[in-house]
Amino acid sequence: MKEELLTLASKLVEKALGEGFSEAAVKITSSRRTMVKIANSEPSVVQYWNTLNVGLYLVKDKKMLIVELEPSNIEELDKSIRELIGIADKIMESPFYAPLPEPDKKPEPIPGLVDDNIIKVLDKPVELAEAVIETAHRERIDFTAGAIDLAYTEKALATSKNVELYEDSTRIQAYLRAFAGEDGSGQWALGSRKLDRKKLEEMASIAARYAVDSRGRVDIEPGVYDIILSPMVFGNLLDLVGRMSSAFSMFMGMSMFVKNKTGDKVASEKLTLIDDARNPELPGSTSFDDEGIPTYSKPIIENGVLRTILHNSKTAAKVGAKTTGNAGWITPMPWNLIVMPGTHSLEEVIGEVKKGILVTNNWYTRLQNYVEGLFSTITRDALFLIENGKITKPINKLRIADSLSRLLNNIEALGRETYDIQWWEVRIPTRLPYVLIRQIHTSKHTI
């Protein structure tokens, strides 16, 4: 559909200019998607979607309109553009307006964004689910639940600044939760552009082992503990950090980096966090952003130092900077997040803890104060007490309540093995290891 999508996007740009808009950008996304849900250790529901999404960015006299539509026909799009020109006269100029950029070079395509193995199983995903379930039941679990979500996506972008770009890609997003006994449970997730059955089986094995090992939980007193966060949990918290590195988040007072500038120390020197837009294995990868600017890999935090604030053309114009290839028409965002690993095995990381907790999963992460980075999150599924360098017992859930700044600055050690994580609680695809963080506050949970 490459030519059809590019032609439609270009025609809609012409239509918008003909109706009286001074600038226009159109992004069309066509997707074939399949999801198989798992319940009681069986594939329970298989859902199929074929979707067409049209995003419109329209400007008249520095007044910006951004609309997303799922049209049933082309006439519907033409009608929407005609109606929007009338609305443009009634709204205020945007304080964030800046002209759409005209790229000075064409993006280099990223090889390997399409995995034919994913396309082959879009119509028959049940076998994948059965393989995941079978792997999990090699452990002494009772049942599993989860989902495997597969997609093939094509996108076309056209703008009034001579941009006409196309890219297609595949992705898989999966998670599995396993249950054992009265209180044992564990979960793991996976996000990738490739269908790697070994990684799916690894996901199932980790979830199942944690479920078995977490049976017979006991209460402990909340307090200040050294904490090891799994990639599931660390990924959830770095999702917040990545979003806060957006200049728009800073302008809106929704970032812990509001008081910082590039070059400031914001984390332990052991932390390097990279926005890796061109990694062909992670589902956020793209060769161009929503303004048609080529993307590139860049450190957000390097050895504990804030190196990059993410910009689109609008936020960059506000401060006299350059776009970083991270547009969003409204807010710049990271594409993929990668944490550079350390040198420790997980056993060695655990061995560094005299009294602490291993947290494997979490949910209900909330920010109480964005600028201070004050947050809380509730542990979920397997949770373990560590004493004198060894896991001694499974424990009942706690609330972690601290600040993101303290979390980042108290990083002591990173594992050497990384995991590709994406699911409900980790929206930005992230590759990262287990991490040891010293002296983090916990309290009793309330739900």
Secondary structure, DSSP 4 states (H G I P E B T S, - for coil): -HHHHHHHHHHHHHHHHHHT-SEEEEEEEEEEEEEEEEETTEEEEEEEEEEEEEEEEEEETTEEEEEEE--SSHHHHHHHHHHHHHHHTTSPPPTT--PPP--SSPPPPPTT---HHHHHHTT--HHHHHHHHHHHTTSS-SEEEEEEEEEEEEEEEEETTTEEEEEEEEEEEEEEEEEETTTEEEEEEEEESS--HHHHHHHHHHHHHHHHHT-S-B-----EEEEEEPHHHHHHHHHHHHHHTBHHHHHTT--TTTT--TT-B-S-TT--EEE-TT-TTSTT--SB-TTSPBP--EEEEETTEE---B--HHHHHHHT----S-B-SSSB--S-EEEPP-SB-HHHHHHT-SEEEEE--EEEEEEEETTTTEEEEEE-S-EEEEETTEEEEEB---EEEEEHHHHHHTEEEEBS--EEEEETTEEEEEEE--EEEEEEEEE----
